[in-house]
Amino acid sequence: MVLRFHWMLPKGGEVTDEPQTAQAAARYRIQATSIYSPAPRPDMEGWPRFAEQAERSGIDSALISFSRYEPDPLVVSCALGMVTKKLKFIAAYRLGLMQPAVFVQQVNTISALIGGRITLNIVAGSSKAEQRVYGDHLSHDERYARADEFLAVCNSFWRSEVEAEVDFEGKYYRVEKGKLHTPFLAPGRRSPEIYISGHSEAAEHLARAQGACLLRVADDPSKLRTSVARLRQMGVEVCLRMCIVCRPTREEAIKVAESLLPERYDPTRVAVRDDSQMYREAATRTENHWLTRSLWSGLAPHYGPVWTTLLGTPQEIAETLLEFKAIGVTQFIMSGWPELDEVEIFGREIIPLVRKAEENMSEACI
């Protein structure tokens, strides 16, 4: 299985023609330290440019995040799908905000409009404050229990014949004689690929029961080996979320990553965003941030764990990605700075090294 590479869709305004000077870096830091890096309006000038570059670079999909600070990811996926040809879209969605039958109907409609290039990143909910904005007051474990039922209903629709009826009765959802005449349309698939985000036992259970892949933040491969192996044995893939900073030398990559640090450290900034264990750990980790020689968590206490950064030369980054593959990781969702430059560097410098190594491994096994 070859590694699959995805990229986080940039926030609004991050794709520009400006030279990426120190002043540009300072503006980026200001935006990044705002809660969830707000992008209140769709960037239909910058996003298609990024999508076209991602396609040229060999990126499989663009992850479109969900938060109260951003445009709706399902609508954005459809809009960008209409102006691209190959790139797929991983639309994040917080369950519990609509009935599952309506959700399936929307996803199926999008699949028909953009040639099936839609997959889903399911988040049971992390920020209590944000969930309550949407009228959701369930606890962490209750949200995962509800997500299990929600996806069970969705999968019943996707796995049934078009004319078949779906009946379901649970604690959170009840469907009687459910029937949708708009099918999910994608080459070789009858349902979208489902990524489950999380780091708890409840997230792993949901991924095993209803998903195809568990999405979590990158960490030292030696710490992930056991959990990845367990999930793979159960038929669940593992996708790691991380940032990338690739430069000709390791020293230059470190300098660029450190330039994104805020001038002042506020330990409450991340902690108030999210009630997950991963976010609490990121907010309190202030000492040695080197998880491995190439994996640095120095930005995580300020911006959240997804800012865990893989940095170095193209060769060093490729070798680390292959280390993750060796323990069973199959996919990555990345981001970088500057976004447009970083995705172009990744496609030109890193993917060829990974593919060559995979080819050599395949030949060695014959």
C-alpha positions in Angstrom: 0.0 0.0 0.0 1.5 3.3 -1.1 1.3 6.2 1.3 -1.4 8.7 0.6 -0.8 12.4 1.2 -3.5 15.0 1.9 -3.2 18.7 2.7 -5.1 21.1 5.0 -7.0 23.7 2.9 -5.4 27.1 3.7 -7.3 29.6 5.7 -8.8 32.6 3.8 -6.1 35.0 2.7 -3.1 32.6 3.2 -2.6 32.1 -0.5 -1.2 35.3 -1.8 1.4 36.6 -4.3 3.2 38.6 -1.7 6.9 37.7 -1.1 7.0 35.7 2.1 9.1 38.2 4.1 9.6 38.6 7.8 6.7 41.0 7.7 4.5 38.4 6.1 5.5 35.9 8.7 4.5 38.4 11.4 1.1 38.8 9.9 0.7 35.1 9.7 1.6 34.7 13.4 -1.1 37.2 14.3 -3.6 35.3 12.3 -2.5 31.9 13.6 -2.8 33.1 17.2 -6.4 34.1 16.7 -8.7 31.3 17.9 -9.0 28.7 15.1 -7.3 31.1 12.6 -10.6 32.7 11.5 -11.5 32.5 7.8 -15.0 34.0 7.8 -15.5 34.2 4.1 -14.8 31.6 1.3 -11.5 32.5 -0.5 -12.6 31.6 -4.0 -9.6 33.4 -5.4 -6.9 31.7 -3.3 -8.4 28.3 -2.8 -8.6 27.2 -6.4 -5.0 28.3 -6.9 -4.0 26.2 -4.0 -6.1 23.2 -5.2 -4.5 23.4 -8.7 -1.0 23.3 -7.1 -2.0 20.5 -4.8 -3.1 18.5 -7.8 0.1 19.1 -9.6 2.1 18.1 -6.5 0.4 14.7 -6.2 -1.8 15.5 -3.2 -4.7 13.2 -2.9 -7.2 15.3 -1.0 -7.7 18.7 0.7 -9.1 18.6 4.3 -11.7 21.4 4.9 -12.0 22.0 8.6 -15.2 22.7 10.5 -15.6 25.4 13.1 -17.9 28.4 13.9 -15.2 30.6 12.6 -15.2 29.2 9.0 -17.5 28.6 6.1 -19.4 25.4 5.9 -17.0 22.6 4.7 -19.7 20.6 2.7 -20.6 23.7 0.7 -16.9 24.6 0.2 -16.1 21.1 -1.0 -18.8 21.3 -3.6 -17.7 24.7 -4.8 -14.1 23.7 -5.1 -15.0 20.4 -6.7 -16.7 22.3 -9.5 -13.5 24.2 -10.3 -11.0 21.3 -10.0 -10.6 18.0 -11.9 -8.8 15.4 -9.7 -8.4 16.7 -6.2 -10.7 15.1 -3.6 -12.0 16.8 -0.5 -12.2 15.6 3.1 -15.1 17.6 4.5 -15.0 17.8 8.3 -18.3 17.6 10.1 -19.5 17.7 13.7 -22.2 15.1 14.2 -25.4 15.9 16.0 -26.2 19.1 14.0 -28.7 17.5 11.6 -30.5 14.3 11.1 -28.4 11.5 9.5 -30.8 11.0 6.6 -30.5 14.7 5.6 -26.7 14.5 6.0 -26.6 11.4 3.7 -28.8 13.2 1.1 -26.4 16.2 1.1 -23.3 14.1 0.8 -24.8 11.9 -2.0 -25.8 15.1 -3.9 -22.3 16.5 -3.6 -20.9 13.2 -4.9 -23.0 13.4 -8.0 -22.0 17.0 -8.6 -18.2 16.6 -8.3 -17.6 13.0 -9.5 -17.5 11.3 -6.1 -14.5 13.3 -4.9 -15.9 13.7 -1.4 -14.8 11.9 1.8 -15.7 12.7 5.4 -13.7 13.7 8.6 -16.1 12.9 11.4 -15.5 14.9 14.7 -17.7 13.9 17.6 -17.0 17.3 19.1 -14.1 18.7 21.1 -14.7 22.3 22.2 -17.6 22.5 24.7 -18.1 26.2 24.0 -18.4 25.6 20.3 -20.7 22.6 20.7 -23.0 24.7 22.8 -23.1 27.5 20.1 -24.7 24.9 17.9 -27.1 23.8 20.6 -25.2 20.6 21.6 -24.8 20.1 25.3 -23.8 16.4 25.5 -20.7 15.2 27.3 -17.7 13.8 25.6 -18.7 10.1 25.9 -22.3 10.8 25.0 -21.2 12.6 21.8 -19.3 9.5 20.8 -22.3 7.3 21.6 -24.5 9.5 19.5 -21.9 9.5 16.7 -21.9 5.7 16.6 -25.7 5.8 16.1 -25.5 8.6 13.5 -22.9 6.7 11.4 -24.8 3.5 11.8 -27.8 5.1 10.2 -25.7 6.7 7.5 -23.9 3.4 6.7 -27.3 1.7 6.5 -28.3 4.1 3.7 -25.0 3.8 1.9 -24.8 0.0 2.1 -28.4 -0.7 1.2 -29.8 -0.9 -2.3 -31.3 2.3 -3.6 -34.9 1.0 -3.3 -34.3 -0.7 0.1 -35.8 0.8 3.3 -33.8 1.7 6.4 -35.3 1.2 9.8 -33.4 2.2 12.9 -34.3 2.8 16.6 -31.7 4.0 19.1 -31.3 6.4 22.0 -30.5 9.4 19.8 -32.0 8.6 16.4 -35.1 6.9 15.0 -35.7 6.2 11.3 -38.9 4.6 9.9 -39.0 3.2 6.3 -36.1 5.5 5.3 -35.5 5.7 1.6 -33.3 8.0 -0.4 -33.3 7.9 -4.2 -30.1 9.9 -4.7 -27.2 7.3 -4.4 -23.6 8.0 -3.5 -21.8 8.1 -6.8 -18.0 7.5 -6.9 -15.8 5.2 -9.0 -15.6 1.9 -7.3 -17.4 3.0 -4.1 -20.9 3.0 -2.8 -20.1 5.1 0.3 -17.6 7.8 1.2 -14.4 7.0 3.0 -14.8 8.0 6.7 -12.0 9.4 8.9 -12.7 9.5 12.6 -10.8 12.1 14.5 -9.7 11.6 18.1 -7.2 10.2 20.6 -9.5 8.5 23.1 -10.7 4.9 23.4 -14.1 6.1 22.3 -12.6 7.5 19.1 -10.8 4.2 18.4 -14.0 2.3 19.0 -16.0 4.5 16.7 -13.3 4.1 14.0 -13.5 0.3 14.3 -17.3 0.2 14.3 -18.2 2.8 11.7 -15.1 4.3 10.0 -12.3 3.4 7.6 -9.5 5.4 9.2 -8.5 7.0 12.5 -7.1 10.5 12.2 -4.8 11.6 15.0 -1.9 13.9 15.6 1.6 12.7 14.8 3.9 11.5 17.6 7.1 9.5 18.1 6.7 6.3 15.9 7.8 4.2 18.9 4.9 5.5 20.9 2.4 4.8 18.2 3.6 1.4 17.1 1.3 -0.7 19.4 -1.9 1.3 18.8 -1.4 1.5 15.1 -0.8 -2.3 14.9 -3.9 -3.0 16.9 -6.0 -0.8 14.6 -4.5 -2.2 11.4 -5.3 -5.8 12.6 -8.9 -4.7 13.0 -9.0 -3.3 9.4 -8.7 0.4 10.3 -6.2 2.6 8.6 -4.3 5.3 10.5 -3.8 8.9 9.2 -1.5 11.3 11.0 -2.0 15.1 11.2 1.1 17.3 11.2 2.7 20.4 9.8 5.7 20.3 7.3 8.6 22.7 7.1 11.1 21.5 4.4 14.2 23.5 3.6 17.6 22.7 2.0 19.2 22.4 5.4 17.9 21.2 8.8 19.2 24.5 10.3 17.1 26.6 7.9 14.0 24.5 8.6 14.4 24.9 12.3 14.8 28.7 11.9 11.6 28.9 9.8 9.6 26.9 12.3 10.8 28.9 15.2 9.9 32.1 13.4 6.2 31.1 13.8 6.4 31.2 17.6 4.3 34.0 19.1 6.2 36.7 20.9 4.4 35.9 24.1 3.3 32.6 25.6 -0.2 32.3 26.9 -0.8 28.9 28.5 -4.6 29.4 28.6 -4.9 30.1 24.9 -5.0 26.5 23.8 -6.5 25.0 26.9 -9.8 27.0 26.5 -10.3 25.8 23.0 -10.7 22.2 23.5 -11.6 19.7 26.2 -9.7 16.7 24.8 -6.7 15.2 26.5 -4.4 15.9 23.5 -5.1 19.7 23.7 -4.5 19.8 27.5 -1.2 18.1 27.0 -0.2 20.5 24.3 -1.1 23.5 26.4 1.1 22.3 29.3 4.1 21.0 27.5 6.8 23.7 27.8 10.1 21.9 28.1 11.8 19.6 25.5 9.6 19.8 22.4 11.7 17.3 20.3 9.6 14.1 20.0 12.2 12.7 17.6 15.1 14.3 15.7 12.7 15.6 13.0 9.4 15.9 14.9 9.0 19.1 16.9 6.1 20.1 19.1 7.3 23.6 19.9 4.3 25.3 18.2 1.7 23.0 19.8 1.4 24.8 23.1 0.5 27.9 21.3 -1.7 26.8 18.4 -2.8 23.3 19.2 -1.4 19.8 18.7 -2.1 19.8 14.9 0.9 22.2 14.8 3.2 19.3 15.7 5.9 19.8 13.0 7.9 17.5 10.8 10.9 19.5 9.7 14.2 19.1 8.0 15.6 18.4 4.5 13.6 16.5 1.8 15.6 13.4 2.6 15.1 13.7 6.4 11.3 14.2 6.0 11.0 11.4 3.5 12.8 9.0 5.8 10.5 9.9 8.7 7.4 9.4 6.6 8.8 5.9 5.7 9.4 5.2 9.4 5.7 5.9 10.1 4.8 3.6 7.2 7.0 0.8 8.7 4.7 0.8 11.8 1.5 0.7 9.7 0.6 4.3 9.1 -0.9 4.7 5.7 -2.0 8.3 5.3 -1.0 11.9 6.3 -2.8 15.2 6.4 -0.4 18.1 6.4 -0.1 21.8 6.4 2.8 24.1 6.0 4.1 27.7 5.7 3.9 29.3 3.3 1.1 27.0 2.2 1.5 27.3 -1.6 5.2 27.1 -1.5 5.3 24.2 1.0 2.9 22.0 -1.0 4.9 22.6 -4.2 8.2 21.7 -2.4 6.6 18.6 -1.0 5.4 17.4 -4.4 8.7 18.2 -6.1 11.2 17.2 -3.5 9.7 14.7 -1.0 7.1 12.6 -2.8 9.6 11.3 -5.5 11.9 10.2 -2.7 9.1 8.3 -0.9 7.8 6.7 -4.2 11.3 5.6 -5.1 11.8 4.0 -1.7 8.4 2.3 -1.9 9.2 1.0 -5.4 12.5 -0.4 -4.0 10.7 -2.1 -1.1 8.2 -3.6 -3.5 10.9 -5.0 -5.7 12.7 -6.4 -2.7 9.6 -8.3 -1.7 9.2 -10.0 -5.1 
